[in-house]
Structures are given as C-alpha cells and as structure tokens.
Amino acid sequence: MGADPEELATEAALETERQFVLTLGGFALELPGATLVTHEKIPAPRFNFVQELGVGPERQAHFFEHALDHYFQRALRPTFRVPRPVPDHLDRGLRRFGFRARDAPLTLMLSGTEAEAAPPPSVEVRAAEPRQLDLVASFWTSDRERPEFRTALDVAWSHPNPHERLVPLLAFLEEEAVSAAILYRYRASAGIYAVTTRPGARGRGAASDLVAHALAHALAGPQVRYSIFSDSERLERRLVRLGFRPARSFQEYELPRDAELALPRPGPPGPPQWRPPRRAA
C-alpha cells in the first residue's frame, strides 16, 4: 500500500522549512518525539521552534527538561508546535512551564487548487538582484542583527547547496520597495517565507501580489509544490483565494515576555538516588 501523497507533500513542506532555517545558519537537534529548530543569531520564533512529533505521557518530563535546557542556555525563547488536537498531557506540561497557547492556530497551506480571479496587481513584483542585498535584509532585521543575517542570506542566495534555491522577492510601489518575501526550494518542495510589508504600505494587497506572483511565474522551478503558513483565519481565507488549501494545523505555545528563562526549582534536596556498590569484606 503506497504512502498518502497528501501526507508526503505535507512532510516535504515541513522539511523544507527546517532546511530554510539551516541554510541561513541555523541547526536542528532531534530528540525522541521532536525536532528542535534553532538559530542562535536570529532570536525570532520562526527560527526557534520545537516541532513535536509525538511525545508520550511517561517520557514528557525528560523531553521538556532537555528541550528547554537547550534553548534557555542560549537565552532563546522557543515556541512549541503541537499538531491539533493537542494531547492533554502536553497541554498541561507546557502550561506548567509557563507556556501559553496562542489564540489562532498555525496552519500549513499547500498549493494545488484553482485560484480565484483577482484584480490587476497593485504593485510591481520582481525577483531581487544581488546588488539589493542590503535592501532585502532591511525588511526583517534591525541594525544590530543585520550583518549576521545579511551574510547568511548572501551565502545561501549566491552559493546554494545541491537541491536548493533561494529567491528573495520585492514588491515596488512607484519604485519604492514596500514588501518582500523569501522563496526557498528544497528538492521538489518550495516555501514562501517571511512575507512582510512596510507599515505605511499595508492594506494595498502588496503581500498577496507577492505570493500570487511566485505561484504564477513558477520562480522555484517546474513541477514544484508550494507551501506557506497562515496564523489567522483572515490570512487563511486570502490564501485559499490564491490557490492554497489547509494541510495541517498546529497549536503554538509561547512564553510571555516577562517569563524567566529558567527551569523550575527541583524542590528540597533528598537522599541520594544511587550509591556505588560496596566491596565484599
């Protein structure tokens, strides 16, 4: 019996996202039941998250201890992604460590449906050129973070590994760059990441035009399945109109801004749990 094509496409899209973080200088650590995606130089949640794959009730204490210690040692605040419906023991465990569920789920959307008829684009979308590297990087980083991100972006863009391709996109309104996104392909799956618009240009459809342009022009290459994430019902409806459909839904858990990056105290000291064997007299 063959594997479900939809399941294969979903797993390929999730793997592409992990590879996107890795190609920009991050790394992934696998634990039993989860993958810890980490980028020490970019502390944003999209680069530091735990992808839960299945942690049983009897093993969650060990899992949480190792996962949180991994991020807290690096002063990073990870998010936890748990496929919905969330098992009760994981919800209780995450809340016990101070994590709170976000109001809206995170939904992975896959291309493959027919897009609705759309009005003419309000902006001009073009693939960025290498000379625009600083402009591209300015959409996602502050002055302090930009040198590290700029270097990683330049390497992945100009010197891709086999089976991958990175294409930054820019949307222009009267020759001013107002929106940007990064298209990243890994093997036969491509993700559209970090879609953002300058505050003064929001509400004009620039982000939607970016996504529609990437699909219409097959910028990642022929016969490639596209994916994108939605974190609101409003965005999901917009992506459905562009030709995407929901593939998998996750509940995200995050720490409040005032949460302390430390594991709870283990409690009062007790007797030793192990003693060396005694030699016979």
C-alpha positions as CSV (number, residue, x, y, z in Angstrom):
1,M,0.0,0.0,0.0
2,G,1.5,3.3,-1.1
3,A,2.0,6.3,1.0
4,D,-0.6,9.1,1.0
5,P,0.5,11.7,-1.5
6,E,-1.0,14.5,0.6
7,E,0.9,13.3,3.7
8,L,4.1,13.1,1.7
9,A,3.6,16.7,0.4
10,T,2.9,17.9,3.9
11,E,6.1,16.3,5.4
12,A,8.1,17.6,2.5
13,A,6.9,21.2,3.2
14,L,7.8,20.9,6.9
15,E,11.2,19.6,5.9
16,T,11.7,22.5,3.5
17,E,11.0,24.9,6.3
18,R,13.6,23.3,8.5
19,Q,16.1,23.4,5.6
20,F,15.4,27.1,5.2
21,V,16.4,27.8,8.8
22,L,19.5,25.6,8.3
23,T,20.6,27.2,5.1
24,L,20.5,30.6,6.8
25,G,22.9,29.5,9.6
26,G,20.7,27.6,12.0
27,F,20.7,23.9,13.0
28,A,18.2,21.2,14.1
29,L,18.6,18.8,17.0
30,E,16.5,15.7,17.1
31,L,15.2,14.3,20.3
32,P,12.9,11.3,20.7
33,G,9.5,12.7,19.7
34,A,10.5,16.1,18.4
35,T,12.9,18.3,16.4
36,L,14.4,21.4,18.0
37,V,15.0,24.0,15.2
38,T,17.5,26.7,16.4
39,H,19.1,29.8,15.1
40,E,21.3,31.4,17.8
41,K,21.8,34.6,15.8
42,I,18.2,35.3,14.9
43,P,16.1,35.0,18.1
44,A,12.7,35.2,16.2
45,P,10.1,32.4,16.9
46,R,10.1,31.4,13.2
47,F,13.7,30.4,13.6
48,N,13.5,28.8,17.0
49,F,10.7,26.3,17.5
50,V,10.1,22.8,18.7
51,Q,8.3,20.6,16.1
52,E,6.5,18.0,18.2
53,L,6.2,14.6,16.5
54,G,4.8,12.5,19.3
55,V,5.8,12.5,23.0
56,G,4.2,10.0,25.3
57,P,3.0,10.9,28.8
58,E,5.6,8.8,30.5
59,R,8.5,10.5,28.7
60,Q,7.5,14.1,28.6
61,A,9.4,15.1,31.8
62,H,12.7,14.1,30.2
63,F,11.7,15.7,26.9
64,F,10.8,19.1,28.4
65,E,13.9,19.2,30.5
66,H,16.2,18.6,27.5
67,A,14.3,20.8,25.1
68,L,14.0,23.8,27.5
69,D,17.6,23.5,28.7
70,H,18.7,23.6,25.0
71,Y,17.1,26.9,24.4
72,F,17.4,28.6,27.8
73,Q,21.2,28.0,27.8
74,R,21.2,30.2,24.6
75,A,18.8,32.8,26.1
76,L,16.3,31.9,23.4
77,R,12.5,31.8,23.7
78,P,11.3,28.9,21.6
79,T,7.7,28.2,20.5
80,F,6.3,24.7,20.7
81,R,4.3,23.5,17.7
82,V,1.9,20.6,18.5
83,P,-0.4,19.1,15.9
84,R,-4.0,19.6,16.7
85,P,-5.9,18.2,18.6
86,V,-3.3,18.7,21.3
87,P,-2.9,15.7,23.8
88,D,-4.0,16.7,27.3
89,H,-0.7,15.7,28.8
90,L,1.3,18.0,26.5
91,D,-1.0,20.9,27.1
92,R,-0.7,20.5,30.9
93,G,3.1,20.1,30.7
94,L,3.6,23.2,28.6
95,R,1.4,25.3,30.8
96,R,3.2,24.1,33.9
97,F,6.4,25.5,32.4
98,G,4.8,28.9,31.7
99,F,3.9,28.5,28.1
100,R,0.6,29.8,26.8
101,A,-1.4,28.8,23.7
102,R,-1.7,31.4,21.0
103,D,-5.3,32.4,20.2
104,A,-5.1,31.3,16.5
105,P,-3.7,28.1,15.2
106,L,-0.7,27.9,12.8
107,T,-1.9,26.3,9.6
108,L,0.4,24.9,6.8
109,M,-1.1,25.6,3.4
110,L,-0.3,23.8,0.2
111,S,-0.8,24.9,-3.3
112,G,-2.7,22.9,-5.9
113,T,-6.2,24.3,-6.1
114,E,-7.5,26.8,-8.7
115,A,-7.1,30.4,-7.7
116,E,-9.9,32.8,-7.9
117,A,-10.0,35.6,-10.4
118,A,-8.1,38.6,-9.0
119,P,-7.9,42.3,-9.9
120,P,-4.7,43.6,-11.5
121,P,-1.8,43.7,-9.1
122,S,-1.4,46.9,-7.1
123,V,2.4,46.7,-7.1
124,E,5.2,45.5,-9.4
125,V,6.8,42.3,-8.1
126,R,10.4,41.4,-9.2
127,A,13.0,38.9,-8.1
128,A,15.6,40.8,-6.1
129,E,19.1,41.3,-7.6
130,P,22.3,40.7,-5.6
131,R,23.1,44.4,-5.5
132,Q,19.8,44.8,-3.5
133,L,21.0,42.5,-0.7
134,D,21.0,45.3,1.9
135,L,17.6,46.4,0.9
136,V,16.3,42.8,1.2
137,A,17.8,42.3,4.6
138,S,16.4,45.5,5.9
139,F,12.8,44.1,5.8
140,W,13.5,41.6,8.7
141,T,16.4,42.8,10.8
142,S,17.4,45.7,12.9
143,D,20.9,47.3,12.5
144,R,22.2,45.1,15.3
145,E,21.1,41.8,13.8
146,R,21.5,42.7,10.1
147,P,25.2,41.9,9.5
148,E,24.8,38.2,10.6
149,F,21.6,37.8,8.6
150,R,22.9,39.6,5.6
151,T,26.0,37.3,5.4
152,A,23.9,34.1,5.8
153,L,21.4,35.3,3.1
154,D,24.2,36.2,0.7
155,V,25.8,32.7,1.1
156,A,22.5,30.8,0.6
157,W,21.5,33.1,-2.3
158,S,24.8,33.2,-4.2
159,H,26.2,29.7,-3.3
160,P,23.2,27.3,-2.8
161,N,23.8,23.7,-2.0
162,P,22.6,21.0,-4.4
163,H,18.8,20.5,-4.4
164,E,18.1,24.0,-3.1
165,R,17.4,27.5,-4.5
166,L,16.7,30.8,-2.7
167,V,14.9,33.7,-4.4
168,P,14.2,37.0,-2.5
169,L,11.2,38.8,-3.9
170,L,10.5,42.6,-3.7
171,A,7.3,44.4,-4.4
172,F,7.6,48.0,-5.7
173,L,5.1,50.9,-5.5
174,E,6.2,53.8,-7.6
175,E,9.8,52.4,-7.5
176,E,9.8,52.2,-3.7
177,A,10.2,48.7,-2.2
178,V,7.2,48.2,0.1
179,S,7.0,44.5,0.5
180,A,9.3,41.5,0.5
181,A,9.4,37.7,0.8
182,I,11.8,34.8,0.5
183,L,11.1,31.9,-1.8
184,Y,13.1,28.8,-0.8
185,R,13.1,25.5,-2.7
186,Y,14.4,22.2,-1.3
187,R,14.2,19.3,-3.7
188,A,10.6,19.3,-5.1
189,S,9.0,21.5,-2.4
190,A,9.2,25.3,-2.1
191,G,8.1,27.5,0.8
192,I,7.2,31.2,0.7
193,Y,8.6,32.7,3.9
194,A,8.8,36.0,5.8
195,V,6.2,37.8,3.8
196,T,6.2,41.4,5.2
197,T,5.1,44.9,4.2
198,R,6.3,48.3,5.3
199,P,3.8,49.7,7.8
200,G,3.0,52.7,5.6
201,A,2.0,50.5,2.6
202,R,-0.1,47.9,4.3
203,G,-3.7,47.3,3.2
204,R,-3.0,47.6,-0.5
205,G,-2.6,43.9,-1.3
206,A,1.2,44.0,-1.8
207,A,1.8,40.8,0.2
208,S,-0.9,39.0,-1.7
209,D,0.6,40.1,-5.0
210,L,4.0,38.8,-3.9
211,V,2.5,35.3,-3.2
212,A,0.4,35.3,-6.4
213,H,3.5,36.3,-8.5
214,A,5.6,33.5,-7.0
215,L,2.9,30.9,-8.0
216,A,2.1,32.3,-11.4
217,H,5.7,32.5,-12.6
218,A,7.0,29.2,-11.1
219,L,10.0,31.0,-9.7
220,A,11.2,27.9,-7.8
221,G,11.2,25.8,-10.9
222,P,8.8,23.5,-12.8
223,Q,6.7,20.8,-11.0
224,V,7.3,22.2,-7.5
225,R,4.7,22.1,-4.7
226,Y,4.4,25.5,-2.9
227,S,3.7,26.0,0.8
228,I,3.1,28.9,3.1
229,F,2.0,29.3,6.7
230,S,-1.1,31.1,8.0
231,D,-1.6,32.3,11.6
232,S,-5.1,33.8,11.3
233,E,-8.4,33.0,9.8
234,R,-8.3,36.1,7.7
235,L,-5.0,35.2,6.1
236,E,-6.1,31.6,5.5
237,R,-9.2,32.8,3.6
238,R,-6.9,35.1,1.5
239,L,-4.5,32.2,0.7
240,V,-7.4,30.0,-0.3
241,R,-8.4,32.5,-2.9
242,L,-4.8,32.5,-4.2
243,G,-4.9,28.7,-4.7
244,F,-3.8,27.2,-1.4
245,R,-5.6,24.8,0.9
246,P,-5.1,23.8,4.6
247,A,-2.9,20.7,5.0
248,R,-2.1,20.5,8.7
249,S,-2.9,22.7,11.8
250,F,-0.7,23.2,14.8
251,Q,-1.3,24.8,18.2
252,E,1.6,27.1,19.0
253,Y,2.7,27.7,22.6
254,E,4.8,30.7,23.6
255,L,6.3,32.2,26.7
256,P,5.0,35.6,28.0
257,R,7.5,38.4,27.6
258,D,8.1,38.6,31.4
259,A,8.7,34.9,31.8
260,E,12.1,33.9,33.3
261,L,14.3,31.7,31.1
262,A,14.9,29.1,33.8
263,L,13.6,25.7,34.7
264,P,11.6,25.4,37.9
265,R,13.5,24.6,41.1
266,P,13.6,20.8,41.7
267,G,12.5,21.2,45.3
268,P,14.3,20.4,48.6
269,P,17.3,18.1,48.4
270,G,16.6,14.5,49.1
271,P,18.6,11.4,49.8
272,P,20.9,10.2,47.0
273,Q,19.1,8.1,44.4
274,W,22.2,5.9,43.7
275,R,25.1,4.6,45.7
276,P,28.2,2.8,44.5
277,P,28.4,-0.9,45.1
278,R,30.2,-1.9,48.2
279,R,33.1,-4.3,48.0
280,A,32.9,-7.6,50.0
281,A,34.8,-7.5,53.2
